[in-house]
Amino acid sequence: MAGREGAGLDYAALFAAVPAACVVLDRELTIVATNDAYTEVTGRPAAELTGRSFFDAFPPDPGDPTARGVEAQRDSLEAVLASRRGNMLLLQRFAIPRAGRAGEFEPRWWNVVNRPLIGADGQVDLIIHRVEDVTAFVRSERVTAGPAPDGERAAAPHAELFSRAEQLGQAHTRLQRSTAHSHDVALTLQQAMLATPDLRGHPEIAVRYRPAMRGMNACGDWYDVVDLPEGRLGLTVGDVVGHGVNAASTMGMLRSALSAAIRVADGPSGALEALGLYSRSLDGATATTTFACQIFPVSRLLTYSNAGHPPPVLMHADGTHHLLDGATDPPLGVRIEHVPRPQASVEYSRGDLLVMYTDGLIERRGEDIDAGLDRLVAVTQELRDLPPEDLADGLLHALANPDGQQDDISLMVTRL
């Protein structure tokens, strides 16, 4: 191993020497690497495991239907991929294929920890799968705590502790499975509500959604694209307060209502007026922020109205920009009496960029929002010549909080 100076550490050698049994999986759950401790505890050489699917290398024991380790392991790993958060399996019974003896399995008890490594795209890049073999402990405790000759339970100093730990481990596994199911429901709901049929005809528009590094990946952020008569285009973005299924449900209703309103209202301000009135009758909609605009391709005019939302950036081809903050009003439902929403217009040139987003892209704890806006403008200016899809990815990579994203992000990049 290299010294601490010069070339630095040999991380491959360091990983191999780590005493905890570890295997590295990619996002397809293929085994990328194993360390020496893992090959020792499984009795399987690295060459036999590397490059194989984890569940091909460790299949279920067909002769033991009571061994649920593979099912629990799959639930655990899929939950890590979906939530991007680590989890563990406590006192879980596995059946491990015997090395060199095809079709034979050996029962084992393991504590397992699965930890994700997040890549530049914000998704799980690798999973560190760490194993602690507690088979000897389980067997010894079960023998000690087994029936005594007179039929009564023997007094074992650790028996009750072990029994309780086993119960907690099983309860923890059931909770993880329930959480994974709830996450799947929430994520499916989120994806359905963000479906944007009119987007298909607009290659000049790129949209992105990135959930916060917590929760169930469901939120109140949205974006929408609406085709209007005479070649006009309606674009909206919004953010409902809160997270989870309730926020996602409220978002879906507000987004649908705004999509309908912008098709018939007299401009974006009229659409937001209608949405504001509707929000008063909807639980959880108060204080929602949203921005709505219409694009007029013939006159090169962008008309907009803003209900408490961070201002979008209009970036010109020469690197100059406008923050669209000329028609800003309070969020939905916070006024006691109805007041007409303001509206503003700005001219644009062919090739200009419009960047619409939610506050998770620019806000960081303990930092003024102006610093985030300045960062957004600078990165957009630097990347302005990229195609919308590449620019959207570049903005997320450069601006998502490196210390852990605390809020969801919805992003829409449009080449005008």
C-alpha positions as CSV (number, residue, x, y, z in Angstrom):
1,M,0.0,0.0,0.0
2,A,1.3,3.5,-0.9
3,G,2.2,5.9,1.9
4,R,0.2,8.9,2.9
5,E,2.3,11.2,0.8
6,G,2.7,11.2,-3.0
7,A,0.4,9.0,-4.9
8,G,-2.0,8.5,-2.0
9,L,-3.7,5.4,-0.7
10,D,-4.2,2.2,-2.7
11,Y,-8.0,2.0,-2.0
12,A,-8.4,-1.4,-3.6
13,A,-5.8,-2.9,-1.2
14,L,-7.4,-1.0,1.6
15,F,-10.8,-2.5,0.8
16,A,-9.4,-6.0,0.5
17,A,-7.8,-5.7,3.9
18,V,-10.9,-4.3,5.8
19,P,-11.8,-6.9,8.5
20,A,-15.6,-6.5,8.0
21,A,-17.0,-8.8,5.3
22,C,-18.0,-6.5,2.4
23,V,-19.1,-6.8,-1.2
24,V,-19.7,-4.0,-3.7
25,L,-22.8,-4.1,-5.9
26,D,-23.6,-1.8,-8.9
27,R,-27.1,-0.4,-9.5
28,E,-28.0,-3.6,-11.4
29,L,-27.1,-5.6,-8.3
30,T,-24.1,-7.2,-10.0
31,I,-21.1,-8.0,-7.8
32,V,-18.3,-5.6,-8.6
33,A,-15.8,-6.5,-5.9
34,T,-15.4,-8.5,-2.7
35,N,-12.9,-8.2,0.1
36,D,-10.9,-11.0,1.7
37,A,-13.2,-11.1,4.8
38,Y,-16.2,-11.7,2.6
39,T,-14.7,-14.6,0.7
40,E,-13.7,-16.1,4.0
41,V,-17.1,-15.9,5.6
42,T,-18.9,-17.2,2.5
43,G,-16.3,-19.7,1.5
44,R,-16.5,-18.5,-2.1
45,P,-13.4,-17.1,-4.0
46,A,-13.6,-13.7,-5.5
47,A,-13.2,-15.0,-9.0
48,E,-16.3,-17.1,-8.6
49,L,-18.4,-14.1,-7.5
50,T,-17.2,-11.0,-9.3
51,G,-19.3,-10.1,-12.4
52,R,-22.2,-12.2,-11.4
53,S,-25.7,-11.1,-10.4
54,F,-25.9,-11.1,-6.6
55,F,-28.9,-13.4,-6.7
56,D,-27.4,-15.7,-9.2
57,A,-24.4,-16.1,-6.9
58,F,-26.6,-16.6,-3.8
59,P,-29.9,-18.2,-5.0
60,P,-32.6,-19.5,-2.6
61,D,-32.3,-23.0,-1.2
62,P,-35.1,-25.0,-3.0
63,G,-35.0,-27.6,-0.3
64,D,-35.8,-25.2,2.5
65,P,-38.9,-23.2,2.0
66,T,-38.6,-21.6,5.5
67,A,-35.4,-19.8,4.5
68,R,-36.6,-16.3,3.6
69,G,-33.2,-14.6,3.4
70,V,-33.1,-14.1,-0.3
71,E,-36.5,-12.5,-0.3
72,A,-35.6,-10.2,2.6
73,Q,-32.2,-9.3,0.9
74,R,-33.9,-8.4,-2.4
75,D,-36.4,-6.2,-0.6
76,S,-33.6,-4.5,1.3
77,L,-31.4,-3.8,-1.8
78,E,-34.4,-2.6,-3.9
79,A,-35.3,-0.3,-1.1
80,V,-31.8,1.2,-1.1
81,L,-32.0,1.7,-4.9
82,A,-35.4,3.4,-4.6
83,S,-34.9,5.5,-1.5
84,R,-31.1,6.1,-1.8
85,R,-30.9,5.5,2.0
86,G,-29.1,2.7,3.8
87,N,-30.9,-0.1,5.7
88,M,-30.1,-3.2,7.6
89,L,-31.3,-6.8,8.3
90,L,-30.9,-8.1,11.8
91,L,-30.5,-11.7,12.8
92,Q,-31.7,-12.8,9.4
93,R,-31.5,-16.5,8.4
94,F,-29.8,-17.3,5.1
95,A,-29.0,-20.5,3.2
96,I,-25.6,-20.1,1.6
97,P,-24.4,-22.4,-1.3
98,R,-21.6,-24.7,-0.1
99,A,-18.3,-24.0,-1.9
100,G,-17.5,-26.6,-4.5
101,R,-20.7,-28.7,-3.7
102,A,-23.4,-27.9,-6.2
103,G,-26.9,-28.0,-5.0
104,E,-26.0,-28.1,-1.3
105,F,-26.7,-25.2,1.1
106,E,-25.6,-24.3,4.6
107,P,-27.8,-22.3,7.0
108,R,-26.3,-19.1,8.3
109,W,-27.5,-16.2,10.5
110,W,-26.2,-12.8,9.4
111,N,-26.6,-9.2,10.3
112,V,-26.5,-7.2,7.1
113,V,-26.0,-3.5,6.4
114,N,-26.6,-2.1,2.9
115,R,-25.3,1.4,2.3
116,P,-25.6,3.4,-1.0
117,L,-22.9,5.5,-2.7
118,I,-24.6,8.3,-4.7
119,G,-23.3,9.2,-8.1
120,A,-23.1,12.5,-9.9
121,D,-26.7,12.0,-11.3
122,G,-28.1,11.8,-7.8
123,Q,-29.0,8.2,-8.1
124,V,-27.4,5.1,-6.4
125,D,-24.1,4.3,-8.2
126,L,-22.9,1.5,-5.9
127,I,-24.1,-0.4,-2.8
128,I,-21.7,-1.5,0.0
129,H,-23.2,-4.8,1.3
130,R,-21.6,-5.6,4.7
131,V,-22.1,-8.9,6.5
132,E,-21.6,-9.9,10.2
133,D,-21.9,-13.6,10.6
134,V,-23.6,-14.4,14.0
135,T,-24.3,-18.0,13.3
136,A,-22.2,-19.3,16.1
137,F,-23.8,-16.9,18.6
138,V,-27.3,-17.9,17.5
139,R,-26.6,-21.6,17.7
140,S,-25.0,-21.3,21.1
141,E,-27.9,-19.3,22.5
142,R,-30.5,-21.6,21.1
143,V,-28.8,-24.6,22.7
144,T,-28.3,-22.9,26.0
145,A,-31.9,-21.7,26.0
146,G,-33.4,-25.0,24.9
147,P,-35.5,-27.4,27.0
148,A,-33.9,-28.7,30.1
149,P,-34.1,-32.4,31.0
150,D,-37.1,-31.8,33.3
151,G,-38.9,-30.0,30.5
152,E,-38.4,-26.5,31.9
153,R,-36.5,-23.7,30.1
154,A,-32.9,-23.6,31.2
155,A,-31.7,-20.4,32.8
156,A,-29.3,-18.7,30.4
157,P,-27.8,-15.3,31.1
158,H,-28.3,-14.1,27.5
159,A,-31.3,-16.1,26.4
160,E,-33.9,-13.4,27.0
161,L,-31.7,-10.8,25.4
162,F,-31.2,-13.0,22.3
163,S,-34.9,-13.8,22.1
164,R,-35.8,-10.1,22.3
165,A,-33.1,-9.2,19.7
166,E,-34.5,-11.8,17.3
167,Q,-38.0,-10.4,17.7
168,L,-36.8,-6.9,17.1
169,G,-34.8,-8.0,14.0
170,Q,-37.9,-9.7,12.5
171,A,-40.0,-6.6,13.3
172,H,-37.4,-4.4,11.7
173,T,-37.5,-6.5,8.5
174,R,-41.3,-6.4,8.3
175,L,-41.1,-2.6,8.8
176,Q,-38.6,-2.2,5.9
177,R,-40.8,-4.3,3.6
178,S,-43.8,-2.1,4.5
179,T,-41.8,1.1,4.0
180,A,-40.6,-0.2,0.6
181,H,-44.2,-0.9,-0.5
182,S,-45.3,2.6,0.7
183,H,-42.4,4.1,-1.2
184,D,-43.4,2.2,-4.4
185,V,-47.0,3.5,-4.1
186,A,-45.8,7.1,-3.5
187,L,-43.3,7.0,-6.4
188,T,-45.9,5.6,-8.8
189,L,-48.3,8.3,-7.7
190,Q,-45.7,11.0,-8.2
191,Q,-44.7,9.7,-11.7
192,A,-48.3,9.5,-12.8
193,M,-49.0,13.1,-11.6
194,L,-46.0,14.5,-13.4
195,A,-46.9,12.9,-16.7
196,T,-46.9,15.6,-19.4
197,P,-48.5,14.5,-22.6
198,D,-47.9,17.8,-24.5
199,L,-44.2,17.5,-23.8
200,R,-43.8,14.9,-26.5
201,G,-44.0,17.4,-29.3
202,H,-41.3,19.7,-27.9
203,P,-37.7,18.5,-28.2
204,E,-36.7,22.1,-27.2
205,I,-37.9,21.5,-23.6
206,A,-36.2,19.3,-21.0
207,V,-37.7,18.5,-17.6
208,R,-36.2,16.9,-14.6
209,Y,-37.5,15.8,-11.2
210,R,-35.1,14.9,-8.3
211,P,-36.5,13.9,-4.9
212,A,-35.0,15.0,-1.6
213,M,-32.5,12.7,0.1
214,R,-35.2,11.6,2.5
215,G,-38.9,10.5,2.7
216,M,-40.7,8.4,0.2
217,N,-39.7,10.3,-3.0
218,A,-43.2,11.9,-3.3
219,C,-43.5,15.6,-3.1
220,G,-45.5,18.7,-4.0
221,D,-43.3,20.0,-6.8
222,W,-44.5,20.0,-10.4
223,Y,-43.9,21.2,-14.0
224,D,-46.3,21.2,-16.9
225,V,-46.3,22.0,-20.6
226,V,-49.6,22.9,-22.3
227,D,-50.1,23.4,-26.1
228,L,-52.4,26.4,-26.8
229,P,-54.1,27.6,-30.0
230,E,-52.1,29.6,-32.7
231,G,-48.8,27.9,-31.7
232,R,-48.7,29.4,-28.3
233,L,-47.3,27.5,-25.4
234,G,-48.2,27.4,-21.7
235,L,-45.5,26.5,-19.1
236,T,-46.0,26.2,-15.4
237,V,-44.0,25.1,-12.4
238,G,-45.1,25.0,-8.7
239,D,-44.4,23.8,-5.2
240,V,-46.9,22.6,-2.6
241,V,-45.7,22.8,1.0
242,G,-44.8,19.5,2.5
243,H,-43.8,16.0,1.4
244,G,-45.3,12.6,1.1
245,V,-48.5,11.2,-0.4
246,N,-50.7,14.1,0.9
247,A,-48.5,16.8,-0.7
248,A,-48.3,14.8,-4.0
249,S,-52.1,14.4,-4.0
250,T,-52.6,18.1,-3.5
251,M,-50.0,18.9,-6.2
252,G,-51.8,16.6,-8.7
253,M,-55.1,18.5,-8.1
254,L,-53.6,21.9,-8.4
255,R,-51.5,21.0,-11.4
256,S,-54.6,19.6,-13.2
257,A,-56.7,22.7,-12.3
258,L,-54.0,25.1,-13.6
259,S,-53.6,23.0,-16.8
260,A,-57.3,23.5,-17.4
261,A,-57.3,27.2,-16.4
262,I,-54.4,28.2,-18.6
263,R,-56.2,26.8,-21.6
264,V,-59.3,29.1,-21.2
265,A,-58.2,32.0,-19.0
266,D,-57.2,35.5,-20.3
267,G,-53.5,35.1,-19.8
268,P,-51.4,33.6,-17.0
269,S,-52.7,36.1,-14.4
270,G,-56.2,34.9,-15.0
271,A,-55.2,31.3,-14.7
272,L,-53.5,32.0,-11.4
273,E,-56.6,33.9,-10.2
274,A,-58.7,30.9,-10.8
275,L,-56.2,28.6,-9.2
276,G,-56.0,30.8,-6.1
277,L,-59.8,30.6,-5.7
278,Y,-59.7,26.9,-6.1
279,S,-56.9,26.5,-3.6
280,R,-59.0,27.9,-0.8
281,S,-61.3,24.9,-1.0
282,L,-58.4,22.4,-1.0
283,D,-56.8,21.1,2.2
284,G,-53.0,21.5,2.1
285,A,-53.0,24.0,-0.8
286,T,-52.4,27.1,1.2
287,A,-49.1,28.8,0.6
288,T,-48.4,26.9,-2.6
289,T,-46.1,28.9,-4.9
290,T,-46.4,28.7,-8.7
291,F,-45.2,30.5,-11.9
292,A,-47.2,30.4,-15.1
293,C,-46.3,31.9,-18.5
294,Q,-47.4,31.9,-22.1
295,I,-44.9,31.9,-25.0
296,F,-46.0,33.8,-28.2
297,P,-43.6,32.5,-31.0
298,V,-44.8,35.0,-33.7
299,S,-44.4,38.2,-31.7
300,R,-41.5,36.8,-29.6
301,L,-43.3,37.8,-26.4
302,L,-43.3,36.0,-23.0
303,T,-46.2,36.9,-20.7
304,Y,-46.1,35.7,-17.1
305,S,-47.5,35.8,-13.6
306,N,-45.9,34.7,-10.4
307,A,-47.5,33.5,-7.1
308,G,-44.7,33.7,-4.6
309,H,-42.4,31.4,-6.6
310,P,-38.6,31.9,-7.1
311,P,-38.1,33.9,-10.4
312,P,-37.2,32.0,-13.5
313,V,-34.1,33.0,-15.5
314,L,-34.4,34.2,-19.1
315,M,-30.8,33.8,-20.5
316,H,-30.0,35.5,-23.8
317,A,-27.6,34.2,-26.3
318,D,-25.0,36.9,-25.5
319,G,-24.9,35.9,-21.8
320,T,-27.1,38.7,-20.5
321,H,-30.1,37.7,-18.5
322,H,-33.4,38.8,-16.9
323,L,-34.9,37.5,-13.7
324,L,-38.7,37.2,-14.3
325,D,-39.7,39.0,-11.1
326,G,-41.9,41.8,-12.5
327,A,-45.3,40.3,-11.7
328,T,-44.7,38.7,-8.3
329,D,-47.6,38.3,-5.9
330,P,-48.1,36.2,-2.6
331,P,-48.6,32.4,-2.8
332,L,-51.9,30.8,-3.3
333,G,-54.6,31.2,-0.6
334,V,-52.8,33.5,1.8
335,R,-54.9,36.7,1.1
336,I,-58.1,37.1,3.0
337,E,-59.8,38.9,0.1
338,H,-59.6,38.2,-3.6
339,V,-57.3,40.5,-5.5
340,P,-56.5,40.2,-9.3
341,R,-53.1,38.8,-10.0
342,P,-50.4,41.0,-11.7
343,Q,-49.0,40.1,-15.2
344,A,-45.9,41.2,-17.0
345,S,-44.4,40.6,-20.5
346,V,-40.8,40.5,-21.8
347,E,-39.5,40.2,-25.3
348,Y,-37.1,37.3,-26.2
349,S,-35.0,36.3,-29.2
350,R,-34.8,33.0,-31.0
351,G,-32.3,30.8,-29.2
352,D,-32.8,32.4,-25.7
353,L,-33.2,30.0,-22.7
354,L,-35.9,29.9,-20.1
355,V,-35.0,28.1,-16.9
356,M,-38.0,27.4,-14.5
357,Y,-37.4,25.5,-11.3
358,T,-38.5,24.9,-7.7
359,D,-36.6,26.3,-4.7
360,G,-34.8,23.0,-3.9
361,L,-32.4,23.9,-6.8
362,I,-31.1,27.1,-5.2
363,E,-31.8,27.0,-1.5
364,R,-29.2,25.9,1.0
365,R,-29.6,25.9,4.8
366,G,-28.0,29.0,6.4
367,E,-27.5,30.8,3.1
368,D,-29.3,33.8,1.6
369,I,-31.5,32.9,-1.4
370,D,-29.7,35.5,-3.5
371,A,-26.5,33.5,-3.3
372,G,-28.4,30.5,-4.8
373,L,-29.9,32.7,-7.6
374,D,-26.4,34.1,-8.4
375,R,-25.2,30.5,-8.6
376,L,-28.0,29.5,-11.0
377,V,-27.4,32.5,-13.2
378,A,-23.7,31.9,-13.4
379,V,-24.0,28.2,-14.3
380,T,-26.8,28.8,-16.8
381,Q,-24.6,31.5,-18.4
382,E,-21.7,29.1,-18.6
383,L,-23.7,26.2,-20.1
384,R,-26.1,28.3,-22.2
385,D,-24.9,26.8,-25.6
386,L,-25.7,23.2,-24.6
387,P,-28.9,21.4,-25.8
388,P,-31.7,21.6,-23.2
389,E,-31.3,18.0,-22.1
390,D,-27.6,18.4,-21.4
391,L,-28.1,21.8,-19.8
392,A,-30.7,20.4,-17.4
393,D,-28.3,17.6,-16.3
394,G,-25.5,20.2,-16.0
395,L,-27.7,22.4,-13.7
396,L,-28.6,19.5,-11.5
397,H,-25.0,18.4,-11.2
398,A,-23.7,21.9,-10.4
399,L,-26.4,23.2,-8.2
400,A,-27.9,20.3,-6.2
401,N,-26.7,20.6,-2.6
402,P,-23.5,18.6,-2.2
403,D,-24.1,18.2,1.6
404,G,-27.4,16.4,1.0
405,Q,-30.4,17.6,-0.8
406,Q,-33.0,18.7,1.7
407,D,-35.8,19.6,-0.7
408,D,-37.2,18.2,-3.9
409,I,-36.3,19.8,-7.3
410,S,-38.4,20.2,-10.3
411,L,-36.7,21.8,-13.3
412,M,-37.7,22.9,-16.8
413,V,-35.3,24.2,-19.4
414,T,-36.7,25.6,-22.7
415,R,-34.9,26.8,-25.8
416,L,-37.1,29.6,-27.1
